[in-house]
């Protein structure tokens, strides 16, 4: 039985990846930070099938002990301070976790067992102020946020350990990928959740920032398969994972509100407070390398993704209303 260790297992990608690997017959271990409450909502249905361990990307010795204990054949580093606006408010913490945390995991692997295969979750935010469109593996990076800078550090450190120590270390440069498990602080889920609340008369408006920002949005469930495929390849490498199609925040809003038969323009308000100090205007990926070498391709369309998120949030909101009524 193959053994996988996932950092960030309680996040969106971690939950989908854990389910995917369990279906493949893996023994799955997850690293979680200690807290007074632990956010297990996304993996609530998996807690009897996976083993969780307390750990932190800031603690080198704890990471060494964890890798030694679990003895994984594959490590997936999905943990990060991943909310771009927060990275402007907390740039040092973002660097410690999202950048240096990668080095600490790589050091743990190098120290314990160099045969472990390693996946690093890189990000399209590294491209930032893009040099070319679409962006591919050879496109130069120009990050526009502390998050993007930190991800770039982690990406190049992964390349460095691969070349310096012959580790099987691959990076997936994943473009925006969403799902019903996305946190409500992210714009896509902020929209779908607000749509559900507005449709049920619990909210009157939705305040957003730059409606013209363009992103290449895919389904997180599709993208975790690409992570796994990278570690099944004969040689380690870096791959862009994307749909190759871009859409504006405005278009996301339109489709989301149309799903519940509402006109988005009646409810969406542009609020300058949600603009970033340095914004990324457009991102669109060329995943032809992953499609050719790994045999990967996205299955869920943009429209299907939007509808999926709205439908699930409609169920959530109705459940919340029912619970509130029962408790009243």
ABEGO torsion letter per residue (X at the ends): XBBBBBBGAABAAAAAAAAAAAAAGBBBBBBBBBBABBBAAAAAAAAAABBBBBBBAABAAAAAAAAAAAGBABBBBABBBABAAAAAABAAAAAAAAAAAAAAAAAAAAAABAABBBBBBBBAAAAEBBABOBBBAABBBBBABAAAAAAAAAAAAAAAAAAAAGBBBBBBBBBBBBBAABBAABAAAAAAAAAAAAAAGABABBBBBBAABBBBBBBAAAAAAAAAAAAABABBBBBBBBAGBBBBAAAAAAAAAAAAGBBAAAABBBBAAABBABBBABBBBBAAAAAAAAGBBBABBAAAAAAAAAAAAAAAAAAAAAAAAAAX
